[in-house]
Amino acid sequence: MALEITDANFEQEVLKSSQPVLLDFWATWCGPCRAIAPSIEELAKEYEGRAVVGKMDVDANDQTPASYGIRNIPTVLFFKNGQMVEKLVGAAPKSTFEEKLKALL
């Protein structure tokens, strides 16, 4: 299951992670977010132990989305060694997210 990332645990779980991180910014009312949710959950299972796959609810957390300029959702950010290295805005097929994640391993 994807890790729930919040403003409170963002630094520890994402920026200080020793593994690459895929972070999905979403909201319950967002149709495209719900459309990609199964793909994000599958990646969380498939990459367990090799990468962190997390989700951040933009309605419950406002600091982190604002600091990364999240204006549209879904937005998926990829981090490596505490740095954002890739940004995908909008729904995309699972293969697109997986390709970006694999490149960071």
N, C-alpha and C positions, 0 to 999 in steps of 0.2 A: 504494500500500500504506500502511496506517495506520502511523504513526510509533510506535516502541517507546519509551514513556515510563518512566523509572525514578526512584527517589528521587534518584539522582545528577544526572539531567538535567532534572528537573521544573521547577526555577526558570528555567533558560535556555529550555526549549522551550515552557513553558506560561505562567508568570508574566511573562516578559519578551517574549512573542510580540507582534508588532505586528498580528497577525491574530487573529480569534476562534478559540477552541479548543474542540473537542468531545473529551472524555477519557472513554474507556470503561474502567471497572474490572472486571476479569474474572479467571477462573481456569480451568485446563484441565479440571477435574472438574465444572464448572458447566454443566449442560444448557442453561438459558436463555441463558447467555453464548455458547455455541456457536450457538444459534438466531439471535441477532442479529449474529453475526460477519460474515456476508456483507453485510448492510446497512451495517455500519460500514466495511467495505472499499470498497464501492461509493461511499459518501460521500467517502472519502479520495480516490478517483480523480476524482469529479465536482467536488470543491471544491479540488483541488490549485491552489496559487497564490493562493487566496482565503481559505482557512481551514486550520487545523491540525487533523487528525483523528488522535488517538492512542489507544493502548491501554496500560493498566498492569496487569500480572499481580500480583494482591494477595498471592500466595504468595511471590513473589520480592522484593516491596517492601512494607515495613510502615509506614514513617514517614508517607508521604503519605496513604495510606488512613486511618490513625489520625487524622491532623491534620484531615481533612475528615469524620470521623465515618462512614466507610463501614462499614456493618454488614451489608448485604445486597448481593449481586451478582446480575445486573449492575446497576451504578449508573453513569449517564452524567452527568458534570458539564460545564457550559458556562462558559467563561471569556471575558471581554472586558476588555482593558486591565489584565490581571493580577488581576482580581476574579472570583470565582465568581458567576455571575448566574442560573443555573438548575440544577436537579437533578432527574433522572428516575431512579426506582428500579424495577427490574424490566424484563422484556422488553417491547418496544413495536414497532409497525411502523416501517419505514424512514421513512415520511412524517412521523411524530411527531418523530423526530430531525432530519429535514431542515427542518421548520417552525421548530424552535427555532434551528437553525443559521442559517437565512436571516434570521431576525429580528435577528441580531447583525451581519450584513454591512453 
